[in-house]
Amino acid sequence: MAEILLAKSLQRRVAVITSCAVAAALLLGVNGARMAEEAEQRQHLDMHLEEVAQTVLGFAEEESKRTGTPTRLQSLLPRFYLPNEANSDLSFQVWTKDGPTLLQTNDAVSTQPLMPLTARGFETAIVKGKEGRKFSLTAQDNNLVVQVAEQFEYNDHDASTLLRYYFLPMALPLLLSMLATWTLLRRSSGALDDLVHRLRHVDILNMETVAIQRPTREILPVIEEVNSLVKKASNAISTEQRFISMAAHELRTPWAGIKAQTQLALKATNKKDLDEALKFVIEGIDRASHVFEQLFDLSRLESTSKDISDKFRPIDVAGVYAQVMDDLAIKVREKSTSSHARFDVPTLVGLEFAFFLLLRNLLANAIQYGGERGHIEVSTQTRDQETILYVDDSGKGIPEEARQSAFERFNRLNQHGPDGVGLGLSIVQRCVELQGGRIELQDSPLGGLRVQVSFPHYSE
């Protein structure tokens, strides 16, 4: 499989974008330079045409005053003819206000003015087959009209002239700039290449944070986010490994017991021994089933996203409590446990399945650790814009120094016996987190443990 470096791809993209930008800048610059030169040439040409027209008009007026009549200027016509080696692009004519031509260059058409005699000022037009400018000037007494025309010079530029005077002076600095940009980009992307290389060789079972030498300012946030993700993944993997190890340990005990009791049942010589062995087999199966149920509940909760507030619905607290007590009815009878419920807040908004698991595990713990003929009280009330759920029991409780570790998975707080696997409070804590609440372990007025769960108020 071909290796693909992200930095290389980024370099190619930036190179293409830079090349296109340089080419566009070069073309726009050349076009702008040509337009500027054309405007400058046009300005110079207009000044030149105006000077020629002023000179010709001044001479014509002077000769007209000396001779006394404009028509006698025709005798001076040879003096105004331009020689063949003169500027052939320049043409001028001197007209009387009535139209007859008094003076003209040797190639002008005597019967056709360069511009309408009524026109004044400058005009862009075709001069001898090429683009040029024309200018018309009238004497103060309106007796004479001078018209001058000349072609634009820039139409004669060839390819070598354009390359020498336009492209090369602008292309070289832009190309040097692109080369410098490319070099700096290659150096800057080295950190990204290094990051990709290190991530390829990360050991998934022994993940360590990534360290890059001299990262750029743009790459530094990426490295920090990657290291944050590495830490989260490492913690998740460690937790999963501990979870699997503990689960295997907890399941090994009931399965080993089931196997041993089954072997005893096979070897039983009388009905009493057979019944006793089968009884222990059933207890082992019940314990293994309980472990499986707890693991399934925890897995379901872990796979549920935290951002699920759009799925929150009103929950009938009394209805869920009745369902839980029905499920735990056998344990209640075995322990001769009494219970009392008072719900000042009959409903709360949240996930019903999570609230059911929360209440079932809290009540199961209260029944199990409340002792024989224990007592349980469940209540809800409103306080400081929160709904508070209390579950109290009359058992031994949990010492204050052990309450924080009570939420750890498979931590049974040195309790022994066939019931319980140490996942109940872990499941409860996850249910509380999903609903944005808080949980605290306190001393109960009944003498045992009080579990206080605070639910924020959500709109229905």
VOFINU-96307 format. One record per residue (C-alpha): x, y, z. Coordinates in Angstrom, 1 decimal, decimal comma, always signed. Each point is the difference from the previous one (the first is absolute). Example, Ala and Ser with C-alpha at 12.3 -4.5 7.8 and 13.67 -1.06 7.14 Angstrom:
2
+--------+--------+--------+
|     px |     py |     pz |
+--------+--------+--------+
|  +12,3 |   -4,5 |   +7,8 |
|   +1,4 |   +3,4 |   -0,7 |
+--------+--------+--------+
***
This chain:
460
+--------+--------+--------+
|     px |     py |     pz |
+--------+--------+--------+
|   +0,0 |   +0,0 |   +0,0 |
|   +1,5 |   +3,3 |   -1,1 |
|   +0,9 |   +2,4 |   +2,8 |
|   -1,8 |   +3,4 |   -0,1 |
|   +1,3 |   +2,8 |   +2,1 |
|   -2,5 |   +2,7 |   +0,8 |
|   +2,8 |   +2,7 |   -0,1 |
|   +0,9 |   -1,0 |   -3,5 |
|   -3,6 |   +0,4 |   -1,2 |
|   -0,2 |   +3,3 |   +1,8 |
|   +3,2 |   +1,2 |   -1,7 |
|   -1,3 |   -0,9 |   -3,4 |
|   -3,3 |   +1,8 |   +0,6 |
|   +1,8 |   +3,1 |   +1,2 |
|   +2,5 |   -0,2 |   -2,9 |
|   -2,9 |   -0,1 |   -2,5 |
|   -1,8 |   +2,8 |   +1,7 |
|   +3,2 |   +2,1 |   +0,1 |
|   +0,8 |   -0,7 |   -3,6 |
|   -3,4 |   +1,0 |   -1,1 |
|   +0,2 |   +3,1 |   +2,1 |
|   +3,4 |   +0,9 |   -1,4 |
|   -1,2 |   -0,6 |   -3,6 |
|   -3,1 |   +2,1 |   +0,6 |
|   +2,1 |   +2,8 |   +1,6 |
|   +2,5 |   -0,1 |   -2,9 |
|   -2,7 |   +0,2 |   -2,6 |
|   -1,9 |   +2,8 |   +1,9 |
|   +3,3 |   +1,8 |   +0,6 |
|   +1,0 |   -0,2 |   -3,7 |
|   -3,4 |   +1,1 |   -1,1 |
|   +0,0 |   +2,8 |   +2,5 |
|   +3,5 |   +1,1 |   -1,1 |
|   -1,1 |   +0,0 |   -3,6 |
|   -3,1 |   +2,0 |   +0,8 |
|   +2,0 |   +2,5 |   +2,0 |
|   +2,5 |   +0,4 |   -2,8 |
|   -2,8 |   +0,3 |   -2,6 |
|   -1,6 |   +2,7 |   +2,2 |
|   +3,4 |   +1,8 |   +0,3 |
|   +0,6 |   -0,3 |   -3,7 |
|   -3,5 |   +1,3 |   -0,8 |
|   +0,6 |   +3,0 |   +2,4 |
|   +3,4 |   +0,7 |   -1,7 |
|   -1,6 |   -0,4 |   -3,4 |
|   -2,8 |   +2,4 |   +0,9 |
|   +2,6 |   +2,5 |   +1,2 |
|   +1,9 |   -0,4 |   -3,2 |
|   -3,0 |   +0,4 |   -2,2 |
|   -1,1 |   +3,1 |   +1,8 |
|   +3,5 |   +1,5 |   -0,3 |
|   +0,1 |   -0,7 |   -3,7 |
|   -3,5 |   +1,5 |   -0,5 |
|   +1,0 |   +3,1 |   +2,0 |
|   +3,2 |   +0,4 |   -2,1 |
|   -1,8 |   -0,5 |   -3,3 |
|   -2,9 |   +2,3 |   +1,0 |
|   +2,5 |   +2,7 |   +1,3 |
|   +1,9 |   -0,1 |   -3,2 |
|   -3,1 |   +0,0 |   -2,2 |
|   -1,5 |   +3,0 |   +2,0 |
|   +3,3 |   +1,9 |   -0,3 |
|   +0,2 |   -0,6 |   -3,8 |
|   -3,7 |   +0,9 |   -0,3 |
|   +0,6 |   +3,4 |   +1,7 |
|   +3,1 |   +0,6 |   -2,1 |
|   -1,6 |   -0,8 |   -3,3 |
|   -3,4 |   +1,5 |   +1,0 |
|   -2,0 |   -2,9 |   -1,3 |
|   -0,2 |   -3,7 |   +0,9 |
|   -0,2 |   -1,1 |   -3,7 |
|   +3,5 |   +1,3 |   -0,6 |
|   +1,3 |   -2,7 |   +2,4 |
|   -0,4 |   -2,5 |   -2,8 |
|   +3,1 |   +1,5 |   -1,5 |
|   +1,9 |   -1,1 |   +3,1 |
|   -1,2 |   -3,6 |   -0,4 |
|   +3,4 |   -1,3 |   -1,1 |
|   +1,6 |   +1,3 |   +3,2 |
|   -2,4 |   -2,3 |   +2,0 |
|   +0,4 |   -3,2 |   -1,9 |
|   +1,8 |   -2,6 |   +2,0 |
|   +2,9 |   -1,8 |   -1,6 |
|   -0,3 |   -3,7 |   -0,6 |
|   +2,5 |   -0,9 |   +2,8 |
|   -2,0 |   +2,0 |   +2,6 |
|   -2,5 |   -1,6 |   +2,4 |
|   -2,6 |   -1,6 |   -2,3 |
|   -2,4 |   -0,7 |   +2,9 |
|   -0,6 |   +3,7 |   +0,5 |
|   -2,5 |   +1,9 |   -2,2 |
|   -1,4 |   +3,5 |   +0,3 |
|   -2,3 |   +2,3 |   -1,9 |
|   -0,9 |   +3,6 |   +0,1 |
|   -3,6 |   +0,9 |   -1,1 |
|   -1,9 |   +3,3 |   -0,2 |
|   -3,3 |   +0,2 |   +1,8 |
|   -1,7 |   -0,4 |   -3,4 |
|   +1,8 |   -3,2 |   -0,8 |
|   +2,8 |   +0,5 |   -2,6 |
|   +3,3 |   -1,6 |   +1,0 |
|   +2,8 |   +2,6 |   +0,4 |
|   +2,9 |   -2,3 |   +1,1 |
|   +0,5 |   -3,7 |   +0,5 |
|   +2,6 |   -2,7 |   +0,1 |
|   +1,0 |   -1,6 |   -3,2 |
|   -2,0 |   -3,2 |   +0,5 |
|   -3,2 |   +1,5 |   +1,3 |
|   -3,2 |   -0,1 |   -2,1 |
|   -0,7 |   +3,6 |   -0,9 |
|   -3,7 |   -0,4 |   -0,5 |
|   -0,7 |   -1,9 |   +3,3 |
|   +0,7 |   +1,5 |   +3,5 |
|   +1,6 |   -2,3 |   +2,6 |
|   -3,0 |   +0,8 |   +2,3 |
|   -3,3 |   +1,9 |   -0,4 |
|   +0,8 |   +3,7 |   -0,2 |
|   -2,5 |   +0,6 |   +2,8 |
|   +1,8 |   -2,5 |   +2,4 |
|   +2,3 |   +1,3 |   +2,6 |
|   +2,6 |   -1,7 |   +2,3 |
|   +1,3 |   -3,6 |   -0,1 |
|   -1,4 |   -3,1 |   -1,5 |
|   +1,1 |   -3,6 |   -0,2 |
|   -0,3 |   -1,2 |   -3,6 |
|   +1,7 |   -2,0 |   -2,8 |
|   +2,9 |   +1,8 |   -1,5 |
|   +1,4 |   -1,5 |   -3,2 |
|   -1,4 |   -3,5 |   +0,9 |
|   +1,2 |   +0,0 |   +3,6 |
|   -1,4 |   +1,2 |   +3,3 |
|   +1,1 |   +3,6 |   +0,8 |
|   -1,1 |   +3,4 |   +1,3 |
|   -1,4 |   +3,1 |   -1,8 |
|   -0,1 |   +3,6 |   +1,3 |
|   -1,9 |   +3,0 |   -1,3 |
|   +0,9 |   +3,6 |   +0,9 |
|   -1,8 |   +3,2 |   -1,0 |
|   +1,5 |   +3,5 |   -0,2 |
|   -1,4 |   +2,7 |   +2,3 |
|   -1,7 |   +1,8 |   -2,9 |
|   -1,4 |   -3,4 |   -1,3 |
|   +1,5 |   +0,6 |   -3,4 |
|   +2,4 |   -2,9 |   +0,1 |
|   -0,3 |   -3,6 |   +1,1 |
|   +3,1 |   -2,2 |   +0,6 |
|   -0,4 |   -3,8 |   +0,1 |
|   +2,8 |   -2,3 |   +1,0 |
|   +0,1 |   -3,9 |   +0,0 |
|   +2,6 |   -2,6 |   +1,0 |
|   +0,1 |   -3,7 |   +0,6 |
|   +0,7 |   -1,7 |   +3,4 |
|   +3,6 |   -1,2 |   +0,3 |
|   -0,7 |   -3,0 |   +2,3 |
|   -1,6 |   -1,9 |   -2,8 |
|   +3,4 |   -0,8 |   -1,3 |
|   +1,1 |   -2,0 |   +3,1 |
|   +1,2 |   -3,5 |   -0,9 |
|   +0,2 |   -3,2 |   +2,2 |
|   +3,7 |   +0,6 |   +0,9 |
|   -0,8 |   +3,6 |   +1,2 |
|   -2,9 |   -1,2 |   +2,1 |
|   +2,1 |   -2,7 |   +1,5 |
|   +3,0 |   +2,3 |   +0,7 |
|   -1,8 |   +3,0 |   +1,4 |
|   -3,2 |   -1,5 |   +1,5 |
|   +0,2 |   -3,7 |   +1,0 |
|   +3,6 |   -0,4 |   +1,2 |
|   +0,2 |   +2,9 |   +2,4 |
|   -3,2 |   -1,2 |   +1,7 |
|   +0,4 |   -3,8 |   -0,3 |
|   +3,4 |   -0,2 |   +1,7 |
|   -1,0 |   +1,5 |   +3,4 |
|   -3,2 |   -2,0 |   +0,0 |
|   +1,7 |   -3,2 |   -0,8 |
|   +2,6 |   +0,6 |   +2,8 |
|   -2,9 |   +0,7 |   +2,4 |
|   -1,6 |   -3,3 |   -1,0 |
|   +3,2 |   -1,9 |   +0,5 |
|   +0,5 |   +1,6 |   +3,4 |
|   -3,6 |   -0,9 |   +1,0 |
|   +0,5 |   -3,6 |   -1,1 |
|   +3,3 |   -0,3 |   +1,9 |
|   -1,6 |   +1,4 |   +3,2 |
|   -3,0 |   -2,3 |   -0,4 |
|   +2,2 |   -3,1 |   -0,3 |
|   +1,7 |   +0,9 |   +3,2 |
|   -3,2 |   +0,8 |   +1,8 |
|   -1,7 |   -3,2 |   -1,1 |
|   +2,8 |   -2,1 |   +1,4 |
|   -1,7 |   +0,0 |   +3,4 |
|   -3,2 |   -1,3 |   -1,5 |
|   +1,9 |   -2,8 |   -1,8 |
|   +1,7 |   -0,9 |   +3,3 |
|   -3,4 |   -0,1 |   +1,7 |
|   -1,5 |   -2,3 |   -2,6 |
|   +3,1 |   -2,2 |   +0,2 |
|   -0,3 |   -0,3 |   +3,8 |
|   -3,7 |   -0,7 |   -0,1 |
|   +0,6 |   -2,9 |   -2,5 |
|   +2,3 |   -1,7 |   +2,6 |
|   -2,2 |   +0,5 |   +3,1 |
|   -0,4 |   -3,1 |   +2,0 |
|   -3,7 |   -0,2 |   +0,7 |
|   +0,6 |   -2,0 |   +3,3 |
|   +2,7 |   +2,3 |   +1,2 |
|   -1,0 |   +3,5 |   -1,3 |
|   +2,3 |   +2,9 |   +0,8 |
|   -0,4 |   +3,7 |   -0,7 |
|   +1,6 |   +1,4 |   -3,2 |
|   +3,0 |   +2,4 |   +0,3 |
|   +1,0 |   +2,0 |   -3,1 |
|   +3,1 |   +2,1 |   -0,2 |
|   -0,6 |   +3,7 |   -0,8 |
|   -3,6 |   -0,2 |   -1,1 |
|   -1,5 |   +2,9 |   -1,9 |
|   -2,8 |   +2,1 |   +1,6 |
|   -2,5 |   -1,5 |   -2,4 |
|   +1,0 |   -3,6 |   +0,8 |
|   +0,2 |   +0,5 |   +3,8 |
|   -3,8 |   -0,2 |   +0,6 |
|   -0,2 |   -3,2 |   -2,1 |
|   +2,8 |   -1,6 |   +2,1 |
|   -1,8 |   +1,1 |   +3,3 |
|   -3,3 |   -1,5 |   -1,2 |
|   +1,7 |   -3,2 |   -1,1 |
|   +1,7 |   -0,4 |   +3,4 |
|   -3,3 |   +0,7 |   +1,7 |
|   -1,7 |   -2,7 |   -2,1 |
|   +2,9 |   -2,4 |   +0,7 |
|   -0,4 |   +0,5 |   +3,8 |
|   -3,8 |   -0,6 |   -0,3 |
|   +0,5 |   -3,1 |   -2,1 |
|   +2,7 |   -1,3 |   +2,3 |
|   -2,3 |   +0,5 |   +3,0 |
|   -2,8 |   -1,7 |   -1,8 |
|   +2,1 |   -3,0 |   -1,0 |
|   +1,3 |   -0,3 |   +3,6 |
|   -3,5 |   +0,2 |   +1,4 |
|   -1,2 |   -2,6 |   -2,5 |
|   +2,9 |   -2,3 |   +0,8 |
|   -0,8 |   +0,2 |   +3,7 |
|   -3,7 |   -0,4 |   -0,7 |
|   +0,6 |   -3,2 |   -2,0 |
|   +2,4 |   -1,4 |   +2,6 |
|   -2,4 |   +0,7 |   +2,8 |
|   -2,9 |   -1,4 |   -1,9 |
|   +1,9 |   -3,1 |   -0,8 |
|   +0,9 |   -0,4 |   +3,7 |
|   -3,6 |   +0,5 |   +1,1 |
|   -1,4 |   -2,4 |   -2,6 |
|   +2,7 |   -2,6 |   +0,8 |
|   -1,2 |   -0,5 |   +3,6 |
|   -3,7 |   -0,9 |   -0,8 |
|   +1,0 |   -2,2 |   -3,0 |
|   +2,5 |   -1,8 |   +2,1 |
|   -2,6 |   -0,5 |   +2,7 |
|   -2,6 |   -1,2 |   -2,6 |
|   +2,5 |   -2,5 |   -1,4 |
|   +0,9 |   -1,3 |   +3,5 |
|   -3,6 |   -0,4 |   +1,1 |
|   -0,9 |   -1,7 |   -3,2 |
|   +2,7 |   -2,5 |   +0,5 |
|   -1,3 |   -0,6 |   +3,6 |
|   -3,5 |   -0,4 |   -1,4 |
|   +1,3 |   -2,7 |   -2,4 |
|   +1,7 |   -1,8 |   +2,8 |
|   -3,0 |   +0,3 |   +2,5 |
|   -1,1 |   -3,3 |   +1,5 |
|   -3,2 |   +1,3 |   +1,6 |
|   -2,7 |   +2,5 |   -0,7 |
|   +1,1 |   +2,4 |   +2,8 |
|   +3,5 |   +0,4 |   -1,4 |
|   -1,4 |   +0,4 |   -3,5 |
|   -2,5 |   +2,7 |   +1,0 |
|   +2,7 |   +1,9 |   +2,0 |
|   +2,4 |   -0,1 |   -3,0 |
|   -2,7 |   +1,1 |   -2,4 |
|   -0,9 |   +2,8 |   +2,3 |
|   +3,5 |   +1,4 |   -0,1 |
|   +0,0 |   -0,4 |   -3,8 |
|   -3,1 |   +2,2 |   -0,2 |
|   +1,6 |   +2,6 |   +2,3 |
|   +3,1 |   +0,0 |   -2,2 |
|   -2,0 |   +0,5 |   -3,1 |
|   -2,0 |   +2,8 |   +1,6 |
|   +3,2 |   +1,7 |   +1,0 |
|   +1,5 |   -0,4 |   -3,5 |
|   -3,2 |   +1,3 |   -1,5 |
|   +0,1 |   +3,0 |   +2,3 |
|   +3,5 |   +0,8 |   -1,1 |
|   -1,0 |   -0,3 |   -3,6 |
|   -3,0 |   +2,3 |   +0,6 |
|   +2,2 |   +2,6 |   +1,7 |
|   +2,6 |   -0,1 |   -2,7 |
|   -2,7 |   +0,4 |   -2,7 |
|   -1,6 |   +2,9 |   +1,8 |
|   +3,4 |   +1,7 |   +0,4 |
|   +0,9 |   -0,6 |   -3,6 |
|   -3,3 |   +1,5 |   -1,1 |
|   +0,6 |   +3,1 |   +2,1 |
|   +3,6 |   +0,4 |   -1,2 |
|   -1,1 |   -0,2 |   -3,6 |
|   -2,6 |   +2,8 |   +0,5 |
|   +1,1 |   +3,4 |   -1,0 |
|   +0,2 |   +2,8 |   +2,6 |
|   -1,8 |   +2,5 |   -2,2 |
|   -3,4 |   -1,6 |   -0,1 |
|   -2,1 |   +2,7 |   +1,7 |
|   -2,3 |   +0,0 |   -3,1 |
|   -1,1 |   -3,5 |   +1,1 |
|   -1,0 |   +1,0 |   +3,5 |
|   -3,6 |   -0,6 |   +0,8 |
|   -2,2 |   +0,5 |   +3,2 |
|   +0,5 |   -3,0 |   +2,4 |
|   -2,7 |   -1,2 |   +2,4 |
|   +2,1 |   -0,5 |   +3,1 |
|   -2,6 |   -2,0 |   +1,9 |
|   -0,7 |   -2,3 |   -3,0 |
|   +3,8 |   -0,8 |   -0,4 |
|   +0,2 |   -0,6 |   +3,7 |
|   -2,9 |   -2,5 |   -0,2 |
|   +1,7 |   -1,9 |   -2,9 |
|   +3,3 |   -0,2 |   +1,9 |
|   -1,7 |   -1,3 |   +3,2 |
|   -1,8 |   -2,7 |   -2,0 |
|   +3,4 |   -1,1 |   -1,5 |
|   +1,5 |   -0,1 |   +3,5 |
|   -3,0 |   -1,6 |   +1,7 |
|   +1,8 |   -3,3 |   +0,6 |
|   +3,0 |   +1,7 |   +1,7 |
|   -2,4 |   +2,1 |   +2,1 |
|   -1,8 |   -3,1 |   +1,3 |
|   +3,3 |   -1,8 |   +0,7 |
|   +1,4 |   +2,9 |   +2,0 |
|   -3,4 |   +0,9 |   +1,5 |
|   +0,8 |   +3,6 |   -1,0 |
|   -2,6 |   +2,8 |   +0,6 |
|   -0,2 |   +3,0 |   -2,3 |
|   -1,6 |   +3,5 |   -0,1 |
|   -0,2 |   +2,4 |   -2,9 |
|   -1,0 |   +3,7 |   -0,1 |
|   +0,3 |   +1,9 |   -3,3 |
|   -0,5 |   +3,7 |   +0,4 |
|   +1,1 |   +0,3 |   -3,6 |
|   -2,0 |   -2,6 |   -1,9 |
|   +1,8 |   +0,5 |   -3,4 |
|   +3,4 |   +0,9 |   -1,2 |
|   +1,5 |   +0,4 |   -3,5 |
|   +2,6 |   -2,4 |   -1,2 |
|   +0,7 |   -3,4 |   -1,5 |
|   -2,5 |   -2,6 |   +1,4 |
|   +2,2 |   -3,0 |   -0,6 |
|   +2,9 |   +1,7 |   +1,8 |
|   -2,2 |   +1,0 |   +2,9 |
|   -1,3 |   -3,5 |   +0,3 |
|   +3,5 |   -1,5 |   +0,1 |
|   +1,0 |   +2,7 |   +2,6 |
|   -2,9 |   -0,7 |   +2,3 |
|   +0,2 |   -3,8 |   -0,3 |
|   +3,7 |   -0,1 |   +0,9 |
|   -0,4 |   +2,4 |   +2,9 |
|   -3,0 |   -1,9 |   +1,4 |
|   +1,8 |   -3,4 |   -0,6 |
|   +3,0 |   +1,2 |   +2,0 |
|   -2,2 |   +1,4 |   +2,7 |
|   -1,8 |   -3,3 |   +0,3 |
|   +3,2 |   -2,1 |   -0,1 |
|   +2,0 |   +2,1 |   +2,5 |
|   -2,9 |   +1,1 |   +2,1 |
|   +0,0 |   -3,2 |   +2,1 |
|   -2,8 |   -2,2 |   +1,1 |
|   -3,2 |   +1,8 |   +0,6 |
|   +1,6 |   +3,2 |   -1,3 |
|   -1,9 |   +3,1 |   -1,0 |
|   +0,2 |   +2,1 |   -3,2 |
|   -1,3 |   +3,5 |   -0,7 |
|   -0,2 |   +1,6 |   -3,4 |
|   -1,0 |   +3,6 |   -0,6 |
|   +0,2 |   +3,0 |   -2,4 |
|   -0,1 |   +3,7 |   +0,6 |
|   +0,9 |   +3,3 |   -1,7 |
|   +2,9 |   +2,1 |   +1,1 |
|   +1,9 |   +2,8 |   -1,7 |
|   -1,4 |   -0,7 |   -3,5 |
|   +0,8 |   -3,7 |   +0,3 |
|   -1,9 |   -3,2 |   +0,7 |
|   +1,6 |   -1,9 |   +2,8 |
|   -0,4 |   -3,8 |   +0,3 |
|   +0,8 |   -1,6 |   +3,4 |
|   +0,4 |   -3,7 |   +0,6 |
|   +0,6 |   -0,9 |   +3,7 |
|   +0,6 |   -3,3 |   +1,7 |
|   +0,5 |   -1,3 |   +3,5 |
|   +3,1 |   -2,0 |   -0,6 |
|   +3,6 |   +0,5 |   +1,0 |
|   +0,7 |   +2,7 |   -2,6 |
|   +3,3 |   +0,8 |   -1,6 |
|   +2,9 |   +1,7 |   +1,9 |
|   +0,7 |   +3,5 |   -1,2 |
|   +3,5 |   -0,8 |   -1,0 |
|   -1,2 |   -2,8 |   -2,3 |
|   -2,9 |   +1,8 |   -1,7 |
|   +2,1 |   +1,4 |   -2,9 |
|   +1,3 |   -3,4 |   -1,0 |
|   -3,4 |   -1,6 |   +0,3 |
|   -0,8 |   +1,1 |   -3,6 |
|   +3,0 |   -2,0 |   -1,3 |
|   -1,0 |   -3,1 |   -2,1 |
|   +0,1 |   -3,3 |   +1,8 |
|   +0,8 |   +1,7 |   +3,3 |
|   -2,2 |   -1,9 |   +2,5 |
|   +1,5 |   +2,0 |   +3,0 |
|   +1,2 |   -3,3 |   +1,7 |
|   -3,5 |   -1,4 |   -0,1 |
|   -0,2 |   -3,8 |   -0,4 |
|   -2,7 |   -2,3 |   -1,1 |
|   -1,7 |   -1,3 |   -3,1 |
|   -2,0 |   +3,1 |   -0,7 |
|   +1,4 |   +3,1 |   -1,7 |
|   +2,9 |   +0,5 |   -2,4 |
|   +1,1 |   +3,6 |   +0,8 |
|   -1,6 |   +1,6 |   -3,1 |
|   -3,2 |   +1,5 |   +1,5 |
|   +1,3 |   +3,4 |   +0,9 |
|   +2,1 |   +0,2 |   -3,2 |
|   -3,2 |   -0,5 |   -2,0 |
|   -1,8 |   +2,6 |   +2,2 |
|   +2,8 |   +2,6 |   -0,5 |
|   -0,2 |   -0,5 |   -3,8 |
|   -3,8 |   +0,4 |   +0,1 |
|   +0,4 |   +3,3 |   +1,9 |
|   +2,7 |   +1,3 |   -2,4 |
|   -2,3 |   -0,7 |   -3,0 |
|   -2,7 |   +2,1 |   +1,5 |
|   +2,3 |   +2,9 |   +1,0 |
|   -0,4 |   -0,6 |   +3,8 |
|   +2,2 |   -0,5 |   +3,1 |
|   +0,2 |   -2,8 |   +2,5 |
|   +1,2 |   +0,1 |   +3,6 |
|   +0,3 |   -2,7 |   +2,7 |
|   -1,0 |   +1,2 |   +3,5 |
|   -1,0 |   -1,2 |   +3,4 |
|   -3,7 |   -1,0 |   +0,2 |
|   -2,4 |   +1,0 |   +2,7 |
|   -0,9 |   -3,7 |   +0,1 |
|   +3,5 |   -0,8 |   +1,1 |
|   +1,3 |   -1,4 |   -3,3 |
|   +0,8 |   +1,6 |   -3,3 |
|   -1,7 |   +2,9 |   -1,7 |
|   +0,4 |   +0,3 |   -3,8 |
|   -0,8 |   +3,5 |   -1,2 |
|   -0,5 |   +0,6 |   -3,7 |
|   -0,5 |   +3,5 |   -1,4 |
|   -1,7 |   +0,4 |   -3,4 |
|   -0,1 |   +3,4 |   -1,7 |
|   -3,3 |   +1,3 |   -1,2 |
|   -0,6 |   -0,5 |   -3,7 |
|   -2,9 |   +1,4 |   -2,0 |
|   -2,4 |   -2,7 |   -1,3 |
+--------+--------+--------+
***
